[in-house]
Amino acid sequence: MASENLILRLVHIRHVYETAAGAEVNCVLRDVDLELVAGESLAIVGPSGCGKSTLLNLIGTLERPTAGEVFIGGRDVSKLSEKELAAVRNRELGFVFQAHHLLPQCTVLENVLVPTLAAGNSSKPADSMERARRLLHRVGLDHRLDHLPGQLSGGERQRAAVVRALINQPRLLLADEPTGALDQASAEGLAQLLLELNREEQVTLILVTHARELAMRMQRVVELREGVLHVLQ
């Protein structure tokens, strides 16, 4: 892979969960290596409890690996301070979870703009507003800008969450079972939307899912078994 386009590199990642007393309980990840370039899409599949979400959390800097290195854009984020990690999460990573995590008291537009405030984009509010409106139009929510999350369908809430994840133009979009709580039609619509935005925004997409049909729509598919990634596609 061309090093100048390399967005993510995992090197010999190992992760162990321990008891409070320090005794080793479970080695979830044993020796994980992975490389992704700009604009790629990857699905991570595997049985429940195999460590898929843990791996996504390590990539998203929500957890630190027990051993190994996580490089995002050529920088080893596993060595960064908590303050530096917060900046990486806000500016370089976008997160979409099974639960939308929208703020119930804020409108759709306000929810989408929240990450721009944390990123210090308040000096260019017009640019942030224009991008938010453009993306919400793109996902079919331009008629819902002033609605609260409680007034939206499940599929609409997830689409708003996707826009919020993309508002700061991240390098990586991390989606953990984003269709898991949706009906079939909404799930299919969201899956198609994620793939289209992956291409249009040139954001690298990593998707954790139990849905094999959804996984096979990604460019690459890996399965996590016994702490090791196995290439399926």
N, C-alpha and C positions, 0 to 999 in steps of 0.2 A: 504494500500500500504506500502511496506517495506520502512522505512524512509531512509535507506542507498542508495536506488536507486531512491529516489524522486528528480527529476530534477527541476520541476516547481511547485510552490504552490501559488495560488491567494487566499487571505483572505478578504472577504467582500469588494471587489473593487467597488468603486463608482466614477463616473466621470461626471463632469458638465462643460459645456461650458458657458462662461459668456460674456456679452457685455463689452466694454471698461469702461463703467460706473460701472460695477460690478453687474449688475442685472442678475439673473439666466435666461438663455435662454432655455437650454435643458439638462435634466439629461439623458445622453446616456446610462450609466451603473449604475444600482441601487444596486445590491448586488450579485456580481459575485464571486463564489468560484470554484476553479479548481485545480486538482492535476494530474501530469503526471510523469511517471517514464522513465528511460533510455530506448530508443528504441521504445517507443510507437509512434503511428501516430494518429492525431486528425484532423478532419475537423470541421470548424466553418461555419455554413450556416445561412441564414436569408435574409430578404428583403433589398434592397438598402437603405442606410441611417440609418440602425438599430444600427450601432456602431461596426461592425465586424473589420474594419480596425483600429478603435480607440483602441479596445481591443488588437489587435496585436501590435500596437504601444506601448501600456503600457507594454506588455510582453517584447517587444524589447527595453525597456528603452528610446524610442524616446520621450515619454511623461511621466509625473508623474501623478499618480491617485489623484483625489480630496481627496479621503479617502481610507483606506485599505492598504494592504501590498502585495508586489510582492517578492517572494522568488525564487532565482535561485541557485540551489545547496546548499540550506540551508541558504543563505545570503539574507537579506532584501535589495534589490537593490533600493527600493524607498527612502532609507535614504542615499544613497551614493552621493558623490560630483560629479560634472560634469566630472572631470578628472578620477575619479574611474569608472564612467559609461562608458566613452569612452573605457577604458580598457576591461570592461565586454563585450561591443558590439563587439570589435575586436577579443577577444579570446574565448568567450563563446557562441556567437550568430552568426548565418549566416542568411543573408537576401536575398530573391528572390522576386522581384516585377514584376508587369505586364510589365513594361518597364525595359529593361535589365540594363540600366545605365552603360554600358561599356564605357571606355574612347576611343573616336574615333581615337585618334592619336597613341594609343598603340596596339600592336599585341595581339592576343588571349592569348599567354603565359604571356606576360607582364601584361595584365589585371588581370589574375589569381593570379599573384605574388604580386600585389599591397598590399593586406591586410597583407602579411608577413612582409613587410617593416614597416608598422604602428605598428605591434605587436613586433617589435624588434627582428625579427628572422634573421637579416642580418648576425649574427655570424655563422649561419648554412645554408648558401645559397644553398649548395649542397643538403641538406635534403629537403628544400622547393622546389627546382627545380625538384627533383626526384618525390616528391608527386604530384606536378603540372602535370608533364608529365604522371604519372601513371593514375591520375584521368581523364585527357583529353583523354587518350587512352580508358579508361573505358567508357566514354560517346561518343566515336566515333569521336573525334576531333583531333586525333593525326596527321592527314594530314593537319590541319588548324592552327598549332602553330604560324606560321609567318604571318598569314592573319590579316588584320584589320577588325573591326566589320562591316564596310560597305561592305565588301566582303562576308559576311555570310548571310545565310537565317535567317528568324525569329526564327525558331526552333534551329538552331545552336547557335545563339546569346544567347538564353535562357539556352541552355546547358552549354555554357561558363560561364554564370552568376551563374549557380548552382555549378560549380566547384569552382569558386571564393568564393562562400559562404561557401564551405566546406574546403578550403585550410588550415585553422588554426585549424581544427578538433574541431568544436564547439559542445557544449552540445545540443543546440537547433537550428533547422533549421526552420525559419519562412518564409512562402511563401504566398504572398498576390496576389490572382488572377493570378498565374504565367502562366496559359494557356489562359488567357482572350484575348490576341492579336494574338493567333495562329490559323491556320487552323485546321480542325478536326484531320487530321493524325498527325500533329506535336504536337497537344495538347495531344493526346492519348500516343504518344511516350514519351513526357515529364512527364506525369503522371506516367507511368510505371517506368521511370527512377528514379523519386523521391522516389517511394516505394521501389525499389531495393536498392537504396543508403541508405535509412532509415534502412533497414535490414543489409546491408553490413558494414556500418559505425557505426551502433548502435547509430545514432543521433536521438533525439526526433524530430518528424516532426509535425508542426502545420500549417495547410493549411486553408486559407480563400478562399472560392469559391462560385460562384452561380451555378456551375454545380453539380447537385445532383448525377449524375452517378459517377463523380470523387469523390465526398464526401463519397459515400457509399463504396469506395474501401479502406478507412482508417479503422483502428481498432475501432475507436470511432468517433461518430458524435454528435455534439451539435448544437442546433439552438438558436440564440440570438433573443429574442422577448421581447419588452418593457423593455429592459435593464437587462434581466435575462436569464441565460443559461438553456435550456431544453434539456435533454438527448434524442436523437433519436436512437442511436445505441451504 
